[in-house]
Amino acid sequence: MATLEKEFGRIMRRSRKASGITQETLAEIVNISCVYCRQIEHGEHRATWITWLRICSVLQIDISEIQKLLTAE
């Protein structure tokens, strides 16, 4: 079973690519470093809830997807 971080990263990457947004642009919009953005996307770091919400907002990720991940953990 994948970790919460890896699953969120997978959703984030899929949504970011579908939106045509680069990691650099996403990082700038969400107000995080590009390195941190990359770490989140690769499942290497668990972002704060506020950062997750910002990412979800920018990428139009349904928050219920994230809630499912949290309840499965």
N, C-alpha and C positions, 0 to 999 in steps of 0.2 A: 504494500500500500504506500502510495506517495505521501510525503509530508504536506502539511498545510502550506508551507512556504513554496514548495515545488508546484503544487496545484494552483496556487494563486499566480505564480509566475507563468505557468502555462496559459492560464486564462488571460493574463495581462499581455503576454507576447502575441497570442492569437488576435486579441482585440486591437492591439496597437498596430499590428501589420495590416489588419483589415481596414483600419482607419487611415493608413498611409502615413503614420506619424513615426518619426525616428525616435530612438531612445533619448537623443540630445534634446529634441523639441519637447518631448514629454517631461523630461527632467526640468526643463526651464519653466514650463507651464505649471507644474506641480510644486516648483520651488524646492527641488532637491538636487543634489549633485548627480552628474551623469554616472559616476561610479556607483553611487547608492542605487540609482535607478536600475542599472545593469545587475547589481547584486540581488535586488528584489526580483527582477525578471528571471534570473537563473536559480531562484530558490535558495540563495546563499544567506539571505538576511530576512528576518521578519520585520516588516514595516510597522509603524504605529498605526493604530486604527484611523487616525485623522489622515495619514498619508494614503492609506488604502481607500478611504472615501474620496479623496481628491483624485486619485488615479481612476477609480470607478466612474467618477463624474466626467472626467475628461474623455475617457474611452467608452463611455456609455455602457458600462458593465452593469448588469442588473444585480443589485445588492443581494438579492435572494440567492444568487450563485455563491456568494461569499458566506452567507449565513449557513448554507448547506455544508460548506467546508468546515465551518466552526463547530457545527453540531456533530459532524462525523469524527471530529478529532478526539 
